[in-house]
Amino acid sequence: MKGSTAMKTPLVAPFPAARLRRTRATPALRALVRQTHLAPSDLIWPVFLTEGTDLEVPVPSMPGVVRRSVDRIGAAAREAQGLGIPAICLFPYTGPDARTADCAMAWDPDNLTNRAIREIKSACPDIAVMTDIALDPYNASGHDGFVVDGEIVNDETVEALVRMALAQAEAGADILGPSDMMDGRIGAIRAALEGAGHRNVTILSYAAKYASAFYGPFRDAVGASAALTGDKKTYQMDPANRDEALRLVARDLSEGADMVMVKPGMPYLDICRDVKDAFGVPTFAYQVSGEYAMLRAAAANGWLDGPKVMMESLMAFKRAGCDGVLTYFAPEAARILNG
């Protein structure tokens, strides 16, 4: 974004000396005064994984999105790199038979995510690979943490998340994305990475993640919908709270996060702006599955111009102060931006 984000008092001559439409009169003039810019390099592409060979399985609640088998993830990475998208974020689909109460698959060196990391690094060494750190894809209960007597326990979960983070770093992940919202997990993960020699692995913390109803299609995509018991309100944020987000971001930065994320995106643009203004750190938003599905459905029904609302929604994140966006629209948007 050009210039300072600080509020300024505009100086405007009286009409007709000032005609504010003058700078909107032509495409060239609009380009000259445009304050916010969007590029493929602002995008992170979330990609779903599935077991099997030579598979691309559609996600019904997310038209245009598929689950890819590991042997096809290299092609997705090459596509992203060719479009100028700098990073891919991996999310595994885990069937009910593979989910357990101890979530041991989460730190298995040969789980879907870790195999996909190695495949991408073999196919496209220069693209950044981001991962998700939370137990929900592997948990029989569908929760991000261990459940003991009906409670999602914090400290025991953090120990498991550290094991998961180390396995992903060993596999070659560039960016770790703790999305679980347990207290103290950033400090524990950072200390473990340093101790294991992974000093350059970046943490993009889901610092302000709300207990939102916009996650439904994602849970379908990773197989968590049927597994989930109860809700996640004891560890994800209350959608009514604003100041708490800044406390959480401050905490995660103090513990060693390099970048922070607000999730969901468009319903929380005020939080994106607050975070960027307060901390000035690399700030990202996740345009989550429900946001994507709404725009796709409206476009499919002819109620909205799909490409136009897609680009407008992405520009909104940049205007709100975000440095980048995780979005399922990434390849489509990049093609438009590349002309």
Residue pairs with C-beta under 8 A, 6 or more apart in sequence:
1 35
1 36
1 37
1 318
1 319
1 321
2 35
2 36
2 37
3 35
5 276
5 277
5 321
12 18
12 20
22 29
23 29
23 30
23 32
23 33
24 30
35 319
36 315
36 318
36 319
37 318
38 311
38 314
38 315
38 318
38 333
38 337
39 84
39 337
40 83
40 84
40 85
40 86
40 330
40 333
40 334
40 337
40 338
41 84
41 85
41 86
42 314
42 318
42 323
42 324
42 325
43 85
43 86
43 314
43 324
43 325
43 326
43 327
43 330
43 333
43 334
44 85
44 86
44 87
44 88
44 89
44 130
44 284
44 324
44 325
44 326
44 327
44 330
45 76
45 80
45 85
45 87
45 88
45 89
45 326
45 327
45 328
45 330
45 331
46 88
46 89
46 91
46 286
46 326
46 327
46 328
46 330
47 68
47 73
47 76
47 88
47 89
47 90
47 91
48 59
48 65
48 66
48 67
48 68
48 91
48 92
48 93
48 221
48 222
49 67
49 68
49 69
49 70
49 73
49 90
49 91
49 92
49 93
49 112
49 113
49 116
50 57
50 67
50 68
50 69
50 92
50 93
50 112
51 69
51 93
51 95
51 112
52 69
53 69
53 71
54 69
54 71
54 72
55 67
55 68
55 69
55 72
56 66
56 67
56 68
56 69
56 72
57 66
57 67
58 65
58 66
59 65
59 66
59 67
59 217
59 220
59 221
60 220
61 216
61 217
61 220
61 221
61 289
61 293
62 217
62 218
62 220
62 221
62 289
62 292
62 293
62 296
62 328
63 293
63 296
63 297
63 300
64 296
64 328
64 332
65 221
65 292
65 328
67 93
67 221
68 76
70 112
70 115
70 116
70 119
71 119
73 90
73 116
73 119
73 120
73 123
74 119
74 120
74 122
74 123
74 124
75 123
76 88
77 88
77 120
77 123
77 124
77 127
78 123
78 124
79 331
80 87
80 88
80 124
80 127
80 330
80 331
81 124
81 126
81 127
83 330
83 331
83 334
83 335
83 338
84 334
84 337
84 338
85 127
85 330
85 331
85 334
86 127
86 128
87 127
87 128
87 129
87 130
87 174
87 175
88 120
88 127
88 128
88 129
88 130
89 130
89 131
89 132
89 175
89 177
89 326
90 113
90 116
90 117
90 129
90 130
90 131
90 132
91 113
91 132
91 137
91 218
91 221
91 222
92 111
92 112
92 113
92 116
92 137
92 222
93 112
93 137
93 221
93 222
93 223
94 105
94 112
94 137
94 138
94 222
94 223
95 223
96 223
96 226
96 227
98 105
98 138
99 138
99 139
99 140
99 142
99 223
99 227
100 138
100 139
100 140
101 139
101 140
101 141
101 146
101 147
103 135
103 138
103 139
103 146
103 160
104 138
105 111
105 138
106 135
106 137
106 138
106 160
106 163
106 164
106 167
107 160
107 163
107 164
107 166
107 167
108 114
108 167
109 167
109 170
109 171
111 167
113 131
113 132
113 168
113 171
114 167
114 168
114 170
114 171
115 171
117 129
117 131
117 168
117 171
117 172
117 173
118 171
118 172
120 127
120 129
121 129
121 172
128 174
128 175
129 172
129 173
129 174
129 175
130 173
130 174
130 175
130 176
130 177
130 204
131 168
131 173
131 175
131 176
131 177
132 177
132 179
133 161
133 164
133 165
133 168
133 176
133 177
133 178
133 179
133 180
133 185
133 189
134 144
134 145
134 161
134 178
134 179
134 180
135 143
135 144
135 145
135 146
135 157
135 160
135 161
135 164
135 180
136 142
136 143
136 144
136 222
136 224
136 228
137 222
137 223
137 224
139 145
139 146
139 147
139 227
140 227
141 147
141 227
141 228
141 229
142 219
142 224
142 225
142 226
142 227
142 228
142 229
143 152
143 228
143 229
143 230
143 232
144 152
144 157
144 179
144 180
144 181
144 182
144 232
144 235
145 152
145 153
145 154
145 156
145 157
145 160
145 180
145 182
145 235
146 152
146 153
146 156
146 157
146 160
147 153
147 229
148 156
150 230
151 234
152 232
152 234
152 235
154 182
154 183
154 184
154 235
155 184
157 180
157 182
157 185
158 182
158 183
158 184
158 185
158 188
159 188
161 178
161 180
161 182
161 185
161 188
161 189
162 185
162 188
162 189
162 192
165 176
165 178
165 189
165 192
165 193
166 192
166 193
166 196
166 198
168 176
169 176
169 193
169 196
169 198
169 201
170 196
170 198
173 201
174 201
174 202
175 201
175 202
175 203
175 204
175 259
176 189
176 193
176 201
176 202
176 203
176 204
177 203
177 204
177 205
177 206
177 261
178 185
178 186
178 189
178 203
178 205
178 206
179 206
179 209
179 263
180 206
180 235
181 206
181 209
181 235
181 236
181 237
182 235
184 255
186 203
186 205
186 251
186 252
186 255
186 256
186 257
187 255
187 256
189 203
189 256
190 203
190 255
190 256
190 257
191 256
193 199
193 201
193 203
202 258
202 259
203 256
203 257
203 258
203 259
204 257
204 258
204 259
204 260
204 261
204 284
205 252
205 257
205 259
205 260
205 261
206 261
206 263
206 286
207 245
207 248
207 249
207 251
207 252
207 253
207 257
207 260
207 261
207 262
207 275
208 237
208 245
208 248
208 249
208 260
208 261
208 262
208 263
208 268
208 271
208 275
209 236
209 237
209 261
209 262
209 263
210 236
210 237
210 238
210 239
210 263
210 264
210 268
211 231
211 232
211 233
211 236
211 237
211 238
211 239
212 236
212 239
212 263
212 264
212 267
212 288
212 290
213 290
214 264
214 267
214 288
214 289
214 290
214 291
215 264
215 288
215 289
215 290
216 225
216 289
216 290
217 289
217 290
217 292
217 293
218 288
218 289
218 290
219 225
219 228
221 289
237 244
237 245
237 248
238 244
239 267
242 270
242 271
242 274
245 262
245 271
245 274
245 275
246 274
246 275
246 278
249 260
249 275
249 278
249 279
250 279
252 260
253 260
253 279
253 281
258 282
259 281
259 282
259 283
259 284
259 323
260 275
260 279
260 281
260 282
260 283
260 284
261 283
261 284
261 285
261 286
261 326
262 268
262 271
262 272
262 275
262 283
262 284
262 285
262 286
262 322
263 285
263 286
263 288
264 285
264 286
264 287
264 288
264 290
264 291
265 272
265 285
265 286
265 287
265 288
265 291
265 317
265 325
266 287
266 291
266 313
266 316
266 317
268 285
269 285
269 316
269 317
269 320
270 320
272 283
272 285
272 317
272 320
272 321
272 322
273 320
273 321
275 281
275 283
275 321
276 283
276 320
276 321
276 322
277 321
282 323
282 324
283 321
283 322
283 323
284 322
284 323
284 324
284 325
284 326
285 317
285 320
285 322
285 325
285 326
286 325
286 326
286 327
287 313
287 314
287 317
287 325
287 326
287 327
287 328
287 329
289 328
291 313
292 327
292 328
292 329
295 304
295 306
295 309
295 310
295 313
296 306
298 304
298 306
298 309
299 305
299 306
299 309
300 306
307 332
307 336
310 329
310 332
310 333
311 333
311 336
314 325
314 327
314 329
314 333
317 325
318 325
327 333
